Amino acid sequence: MVKTPKHRKMTIRLLNTENRWGRSFLQLFEDDKLIFRLLLFASAFIYASSGTIYYQQGLTSFDVFLLNIGFAVFSALVFAASFLSKGIKKYLPTIFQWLVYAIMAQVVLEATSYNFSLVETMAVLVTYIMCSLVFRKPIYLNSFLMISLVMILAGIYTNPKVENPHTLFIVFFSMGFVSAIALGSRLRVQEKLRKSESLFKNIFNESADANLMTKVDDQKIITCNKRALDLFEVDSMEDLLGIDANSLQKHPFNSAEISSVKQQIKDNWGWSKELEYVSRKGKIFWGNLEYRVVEYMNKPHLQIRISDISERKRLEKLLLAEKQVLEMASKDNDLTRALNHLVSNVEEMIGDMQCSVFRMDEGGNELQWFIAPSISADLIRTIGNIPVNISALSAGKAAASKLTSYCPNVETNEDWKNYIVQARRHKIASCFSFPILSEGGNVLGVFEVYYKTTKEKPDTKDMEIINRSVNIVGVLMEKDNAVTKNKLSLERIQTQNEELKKTNAELDRFVYSTSHDLRAPLMNMLGLVDIVELTITDEKPKKYLGMMKTSVTNLDNTIKEILEYSKNTRTEVEISEMDLHSVTEEVLAGLQFMEGSDKVEKKLHFDMQVPFYSDVNRMKVILNNLISNAIKYRNTKIEDQFVEIDAIVNSEKAIITVRDNGIGINPDYRDKIFDMFFRATTQGSGSGLGLYILKETLAKVNGKISLETTPNIGSTFTIEIPNFKLK
């Protein structure tokens, strides 16, 4: 666990404008130095004013007047010095405790010299209680009470003129009773706060996400947790302290962006975005950045939480690249363009690796350079074509043996001795070659990867990308060979198309199974959070558990969207009669617990001229995406938020309009909002899949969609779906 520097007492709470002032008032009684300064100020004022008044009215002698003025001057001097001198500030509790004993001696001296009235009795009682505030431990308070009792007894028995000694005893025991209750309550509150703060420290320091704490204005890091050290690859907290958190980003925000972010934080008490980061050792990774204003050391600070989403981004990029490559190959029949796109994306995903694709010549004797976007022409020219045999370079070995060839260190590999100068120049330290085989087992080429560091073999994550890439290259090469040589029959070409469909189906099954596997631990996590919430009564950790639950729920919603996309791709259209009004009501019922749903008025208008026939499940997906978007991207700055659903069904089609008065969409993004993973705004926590799934689902039922939108005014989506039974 990362330890917070000793001079910083970690007291962090989410700011809540409703009870902030009340809580701040209570916190005054937890600040020892503030209490001491207030008591010193009160002592100086009371002794100066009351001593002067009593002397002017003849109630005290000149000696007592000087004593009162002396106490007032001393209190004022210590009060002023506590701001100017670090030594006085450091030993302020000790100085004030000695002053308290002097004050009590003076009070007892005066008390045993007067015939007590009610006013004087209350004054002594208040003095006792104020003095007792100085003591933080029971042993110190008990010592003070015992010494005070001895003072009172000595004062009474050394001054036989005291007329009401019992009054002093009443005052003493009343003061002891009240002080003991106050101290006991204070200790209980302190123990509760200590446990609460300990729980938060555990949540802050042991979080699976990186947590940074900065000031609101300059964003200089003042503390962090252990995960932050691991994520940014530093040895200790001191390596991050004082650094501008904005500088950790690959592309730091400019001044305009910083101003925009600050405004959003001010309006919403938080902000989030997915960004690329660079560790202190130069490693680039993706992180979900979340800003949240919290109270730290009794002042507003910025808590910066960074979740590592590199693997999710890599999976998204891989799926998107494979889809684009298959589309290129199918539409353009341009194998070079498609494979260049694939290899470039693989190099970008893995980072410290370069790739090349060799193609077998017609005679099957040599491997020819085919795709190598990052390999220099000098290296290609030096190595030239590679013969297919066991004694050749690793690519030739892989083609000859039809097995993966490993070269962990080119410096010590005999096959590379003639090319070692070029390898060093182009930072090739290790090389691995994977044969590309046709369905019949024939060698089509070799997929080769080069690392800048020596390693025994690619790690598991890299191998997953490489194997998938080799399979796709094999399918595309085999299809290209068939088209180029024109040696395959129509049946063979159809088989190749089936291979492409099979690859897409495998991708869908991969997404489906992976999403299901991911949901199980997420549901377990939500269950554990619910259990912890039931066992905790303190509101502060409950807020952080609520934040954790929100993050897990957002991730689960993203996985659900992936499952919807996969299900839409894999299942056939099932036409049946439906009650469109009932289907809409069912969708609204499912969204009633969505954040902000209760603030949005739902208006429904249906004109069902004839029965409507379409796919019920896909209709629910379409309506769910449109209505949930209207709720998610509502305009929180206005009061009358609404979403209006109009539907007209005739014999040809159903026309459904979903209109809202939300934040709208920037016109520049009109042509991009239906793209996979595209997000037009940082408001909300969507994945950028919703409208893409909507478009794909509409395509399955031959529907179409149009959009009218104005920023800060609202959006209107109009969809048209054929009435399959009656059209």
N, C-alpha and C positions, 0 to 999 in steps of 0.2 A: 504493500500500500504506500502511495506517495504521501509523505508527511507535509503538511502545510507549515511554512516557516513559523517559528514560535511566536514572533512578534505580531502575527496576524491571528486574531480569534475568528474562526470561520462561523459566522452566523448569517445564513443565506435563506431568504424567503422570497417567494414570488410576490411581486407588488400587487396589491388589491386596493383599488381606489376607494372602495366602500368603507373599509375599516383601517385604512392606513394611518389616519391621524390618531385614532384610539390606540393602536398598537405602538405608534411612535411615542405617545405619552407614557405608556407602561414601560417602554424601554429606557426612559429616563432613570428609572429606579434600578436599572442594571448597570449603569455607568457610574462607577465609584468616584472617579475624579470629578464628574459633573456634580454629584451630590455634595462632595466636600466643598467645591467652589460655591455652590448655592448656600450651604450652611455658613461658610466663612463670610459671604456677603451679608447674609441675614444677621450673623453675630455682630459684624461691624455696624450695621444700621441700627439694630436694636440697642446695643450697648451705648452708642453715641446719643441716640434720641431719648431713650428712657433714662439714662444717667443724667442728661441735661435737664429733663423735665422734673425728675425727682429732686435734684439739687435746687432748682429754681423754686420749687414748692416747699422747700425746707424739710423734705422727707429723709434726706441723707446728708451726711457730713461732707466736707470738702475732700477728705481722704478717700471716701467711697466714690465720690465723683471722679477723682483722678484715677482710681482703680478701673472704673467703668470706661473712661476715655482711653486708658492704657490698653484694655482688652479690645476696644473698637479699633484703635490704631494698629495693634498687632495683627488683628484679623484682616484688616484692609491690606496691610503690607504683604502678608502671606498670600492673600487672594491675588494681588497684582503679580507677585513673584512667581506664582504657579504658571503664569502665561509666558514669563520672560526667562526663567531659569529651569533648565532640564533637571538639575539636581533637586530643586524644590518640588517640581512636578513628580519626580520619581519617588521622593520620600514624603509626599503629601499625606498619605494615610497615617504614617507614624507621627508626623508633626501634629495632625489634627487630633489624634487620640490623646496626646499629651495635653493639648489645648482643652480638650473636653474635661479632663480631670481638673484642670485649673478653673474652668467655668463652673463645674459642680461645687468645688471648694468655695468659690466666691458666692454662689447661690445659697449654699448652706449657711455661710457666714451671715448673709443678709437675712435669710429666713429665720434664723434663731435670734434675730435682733428686733423683730416686729411682732405686733399682734395681728395675726393673719386674718385677712378678709377673703371673700370668695374670689375676687379678682386676682389677688396675690397667689392664692392656692392654685388656680388654673394656670397662672404664669409659670409657677414652678413645675407643674405637671407637664406643660408643653415643653419646657426646657429639657426635662428628663427625656421625653420621647424623642425630641430632635437629636439629643446627644446619643441616644441609643442607636440611631440610624447609622452611626459611624462603624459599629461593630458588625463584622461579617460572619463570625463564628460564635457558637454558644459559650465557649470557654471565656472569650473576651467579654461578652455581655455579662456573664455571671460574676466575673472579677470586678467589673464596673459597678454592678449592683451591690456587691459586698463592701467595696471600698466606700460607696455612697452611704450605705447604712452606718458604717463606722464614723463617717464624717458627721452624719446627723446626730448619732448618739453622743459623740464628743461635743458637738455644738450645744446640745440640750443640757448636758450635765455640767458643762463648764460655764453655762450662762443661766443661772437660776431665775432670771427675769422672764424667760420664755413662758408666755401665758397659755399657749395652745400646742403643747408638744405632740399631742395625738394627731393634730392636723398634718404634721410633717411625716408621721408614720403612715397615715392614710395616703399621702402623696407618694411616698416611697413604694408602698406595696401596689398602689394603682399603676405607677409607672412600670414596675417590674412585671406586673400581669400583662399590661398592654404591650410592652416591649417583647416579652416572651412570645406572645401570640403573633406579633408582627414578624419576629425573626423566624418562628416556625413556619409561617405561611411563605415567607420569602425563600427559606431553604427548600420547601416542597416545590415551589415554582421553579427555583434554580435547578433542582434535580430533574424535573420534567423537561425543562429546556435543554439540559445537558443530554438526556437520552434522545430527545428529538434531534438535536444537532448532531449527535453521534450517528443516528440513523441516516441523516442527510449526507454526512461525510461519506458513509459507506456507499450510498447511492451515487454520489458525485464521483468518488474515487474509483469505485469498482464497476462503473458503468461500462458496457460493451462498446460505447461510443466515446470518442475523444471529447473531453470537456475543457474549455478554456474560459478563464474569467478575465475581463478587461474593464477599463473605465468606459463609460458611454461615449465620451468624446474622442479620445485618442486611440482607443483599441490596442493599447500596449498590454501585453499579457502580464498578469500579476500572480496567477496561479493556474495549475492544470492538474489533470489526473494521470494515472499510469498509462492508460490507453493512448493518451496524447503523445507520451514519450515514445511508445512503440510505433504509432502510426507515422510520426514525423522522424523516426530513426535518430533519436538523441539519447544520451546516456543519463542525463539528470535534468531536473526541472530548471536548473540555472541556465541550461542551454536555450530555453525558450523564453525565460523571463525578460521583459523589456522589449521583446520583438513585437512589431506591429502585426496583428493577426491577419490583416489584409495582405501582407507581403508573402504569406505562405501559399497563396493561390498562384496557379500557373499564370493566370492573367489577372493581376490585381485590379480592383475597381478604380476607375478614374474619379475625379472630384465630383462630376455630375452624377455618376452612379452612386457614390457614397451619400450624396445629399438625398437622392431618391430613396435609398435604403433607410436612411435615418428617418425620413418622413413616414415611410411605411411602418417602421418600428414604433414611431410616436403614435400613429393612428391605430395600430393593431396590437401593440405590446409584443410583437414578434414578427419574424420574417424567415423564409427558407428558400433555398435554391440549390440545384445540383451543379457542382463546379469541379474543375480539375485542380488538384493540389500537387505541390512538389515537396517531397521530404527534404530534410537537411542534407541527405546524401544524394539528392538528385532524382529519386524515384518518383515517377508521376503516377497518381492514382485519382480515382473519382470519389468525391465525397458529397453527401447531402448536408449542406450548410444550414444551420438553424440558429437565428439570433433570438434571444429572449431577455427581456429586462427583468432583473431580479434585485433583491436587496441584499447587499453584502457589506458587512462592517457598518451597518446602519445607514448605508448610502446606496442609491441606485447604481447598479453595474450591469454590464452586458455579459450574459452567459452564452458562449459560442459552443454549440454541439455539432460535431462533424461525424457522420456515419459513413463508414467505408462501404461504398456501393460498386466497387471496381468489378467484382465478379458479375453482378447483375448487368452492368453496362457492357461487359465483354460478351455475355450471352446475348443481349439485345443486338449488339453490333454483329455478332456471328450469324444470328438468324436473319438479320436484315441483308447482310452481304450475300448469304447463300441464296436468299430469295431473289435478289437483284441479278446475281450471276445466272440463275436458271432462267429468269425472264429475258436477259440479254441473249442467251444462247438460243432460246426458243423463237424470239422475234427477229433477231438480226442475223442469226447464223454466223456471227463473228466470234470465233473461238478465241482469237488473240485478245480482243477487247475484254471479253468475259473473264478470261484467266488472269489478265493484268489486274482487273478490278479485284478479283479474289485474292491474289497474292499480295497486293498492296494492303488490303484490309488485314490479312493474316499478320503481316509485318508490323502493322500499326498496333494490333491487339497484343502481340507478344512483347514488342518493344526493343529488346536487345538482340534481335535475330533478323537475318536476311534469308530470302527464299529464292529458289529458281526451279523452273520446270524444264526437264530435258524431254525431247521427243525421239522415239526410235526411228531410224531411217528405214527406207523401204526394204533394204536387204536384211535388216535385223542385226547389223554388225557394229553400228556406231550410235551413240547418243548425241543428238544435236541440241545446242542451246536453243530454247524456244521462248520461254518467259523468264525475264530476270530484271525487274524494274529498278532494283537497287544495286545491282552488280555492275561494276565499272566495265567499260568496253575494253580497257587494258587487260583486265583479268580474263575476260572471255576470250580475247584474242590470244593470250599466252597459253591458256589451257587448251583451247580449241575443242574439236569433237573428241569424245571419250570412247575408246574401244570397249566393247562389251566382253569382258573376261575377268577372271578372278584376280589377276595381278594388276589390274588398272586402278584408277582412283575409285573412291568409295561408290560413286554413282555407277561406274562400270561393274563393280562387284555386285551391287544390288540388282542390276539388270540381269547379270549372268546367273545369280543364285535365286532370284525372285524372293529374296529375303532382305530385311532391313540391314544396312551396313553402318556400323558405328565407328567413328574416328574421334575419340574423346580429346586427343591432343595432336594437332597437326605438326607441332614441333618435333615430336618423337615418332611420327608415322613415316615409314619408309616410302610409301606411295606418294607422299607430298614433298619429298626432299628436293625435287626439281622445281617446285613452285613455292618454296618456303618464303622467299623474298616478297613475292606478290601477296602471299597470305598475311605476312606481317604488315605490309603496306595497307592492306584493306581490312585489317583487324579481324581476321578469321582465325579463331583459336580452336574450334571444334566443328565437326561436320557430320551430319547424319543424312543417310539417303534411303528413301522409301520407294520401292518399285510400284509403278502404276500398272495394274493388270486389268485385262478385259474380262468379260464374263466367262470366256472360255479359258482363261488362265494365261493368255499371251501377254507379253510385255509391251505396253504402249509407250512407256517412258519412265522417268524417275522424278520424284518430288524431293528436292534436296534443301536442307536448312543449314545455316551457318550461324554459330554463336560467337560473340566477341570474347567470351570467357570459356575456359576449359570446363567440361562437365562430362560425367559418365554417360548420361542420356537425358533427353528432354524430360521435364517433370510431368506429372499426371495431367495438369491443366493444359500444358502445351500439347501433350500427346492427343488430348481430346480434339483440339482444333486441327492438328496436323492430320489425324486419321480421317476426320470428316472432309477436310480439304482434298485429301488423296482420293477419297471415294467420288467426290463430285468431279474432280479433274478426270478421273477414269471414265465416268459416264459420258462427260462432254467430249472427251477425246474419241471414245468409241463411236459416238454419234457422228462426230466430224469426219472420222475416217470413212464411215459408211457413206456419207454424203459426197465427200471428195472423190473417192474411188468409184463410186456408183456401182459397187459390187453386191450390195444387199438388196433383197427383194422388198416389196412394200410391207410384207409381214415383218421382216427384220426391223424396218424403220418404225413400225408400230410398236414393236417390242422395246425399242430404245425410248420411245415416248412413254411407254409404261414404266420404264426404269426411272424416268424423270418424275412421274407421278408417285412412284414408290418412294423416291427420295423425299418428295414433299410430304408424303404420308408419314414417313419416318420422322421428319421434323415435327409434324403435328403431334405424333404419338410421344415424341421426346418432350415437347412442351407440356402435353397433357399429364404425362406421368411425373415429370419433374415438379409441376405445379401442385399435384396431389401430394407428393412427398414433402413439399415445402409447407403445405397448409397444416399438416399434422403437428409439427413442433410449434407452429404459431398458435394453434388452438390450445396446446398444452401451456404455452406461455400466458395466454389470456386467462386460462383457468387458475394458474398460480398467482397472477396479479389479483384476480378476484378474491382468492383465499387470503392473500396478504391484506387486502383492503378490509376484509371482515374482521381481522385481528388488530387493526390499528384504529385508534380513536382520534389521534392527533391529525389536524387538518392539513398541516404542511406536507408531511410525506404522502398523504393521500393525493395532493395535487400532482406530485411527481409521478406517482403510480398512474394517475389519470393521463399524464403526458405519455408514459410508456404504453398504456393501453391504446391511445390514439395512434401512435406510430405503428404498433403491431396491426391495428385495424386497417390503416392506410395500405400497409404492405399486403394484407389479406385481400383488400379490394383490388389491388393490382393483379394479384394471382387469379382472382375470380374473373377479371377481364381477359386474362390470357386463356383461361379455361373456356370462356364464352367464344373467343376467337377460334380456339381449337375445335370446339363442338360445332360451330357454324361451318367449319371447313369439312369436317368428317361426316356429318349427318345429311341425309337427303331431305328435300322439302316434303312436308306432309300437309296436304290441303284438307281443311275441314271448316265447317261453319262455326263462326264465333260471334259472340256479343261484344262488340268493340267497346261499348260503355263499361261492361263488367270487367273486361280485360284491363282497361285504364284504371278503374277503381282498385283492382287487385295490385297493380303496379304502385299506385299511390299509397296503398296500405303498407307495402313493403318498404316504402321510403319514409314512413312517418317518424321513425327514430333517427333519421339522418340529421346531422348537425345543421341547424338553420331551417329545417323543414317546417317547424311550428311558426316561424316568422313569415312564411310565404303563403299568401292566399292562393288556393287552387280554384280556377274557374273552368267548368266543363260545359260544352255546348255540342250536342250530337244531333245530326239529321240523318237517321237511318231509313233511307227510302226503300231499300231492298236488303235482304240478308247479305252478309259479307263472308267470302270464302278466301282464306289464306292460311299461312303457317302460324299457329297460335304462339308457339314458343319463340319464334323469331320476332313476332309482333311485340311480345313482352320485352325482348332485348332492345328493340328499336325505341319503344316508349320509355323504358327505364333509362336509357342513355340520354335521351333528350330532356326528360323531366329532371333527372338527377343533376344534369349540367346546369339547368336553370336555377336549381336550388343552390348548388355549389358556388356558382359564379353570380350570385345575387348582389345587388348594390346595397351594402350594409349602411350606407350613409343616408338612405331614405327610409321612411317608415312604411309606406304602402307598397310592400314588395308582393309581387304576384307572378303566377305562371298560368297562362290561359291555353286550354286545349280545345280546339274546334275540329270537328270531323263531319264530313259529308260523304255518304256512301250511295253510289248509284250503280247501275247495272254494269258499268265499264270499270270503275275504279273507286278507291277510297282516297279522299284528299284530307290529310291530317295536318293541321297547323298548330305548332307549339310556339307561343309568343310569351316573352318575359320583359321585365323592365330592369334587367341586371346591368352588369358592367359593359356588356357589348364586346365586340371583337374589332381589333384594328383592321381596317380595310386592306392593309398590306399583307395580312395573313389569310385573306379569303381563300386563296388557292392552295394553302398549305395545311389548313386545319384538319383535313381528312387524311393526312399522311401519318404513317406509323410513327409513334413516339413524339409527335410534334405537340408542343404546348404553347398556346398563344399568350399566356399570362402566368405569373408566379403565384397568383391568388389560388388557394386550395392546394391539395396534395395529389392531384391526378398524375397518371403515368403517361398520358399522351396516347392511350390506346382507344379511349371511348368512341370518338367520332370515326376512327379508322374501322373499328368493329361494326359501328353503325353502317358505314358505307358498304362493307363487305356483306353484312347481313341483308341489306336492301338489294344488293346485286343478286343474291340467291333467290329472291322472290320477284325479280324483274322490276324493282322499284327505283325511284329516283328522288333526289333531294335538292332543294334550293335554299339559299340563305339571304336574308336582308338584315343588316346590322348597323348600328350606329354606336360608337363608344360612349359610355355613360348614359345611354338612352335605353338600349335593350337590343334583343335579337329575335328574329322570327324565322323558324325553320319550317319549311313546307315539304311534305313528302307525299308522293303519289304511288299507290300500290295497286296493281290490277286486281279486279274482282274475278278470281280464276273460274268460278263456277258459272258466272253470268256474263262475262265479257264477250 
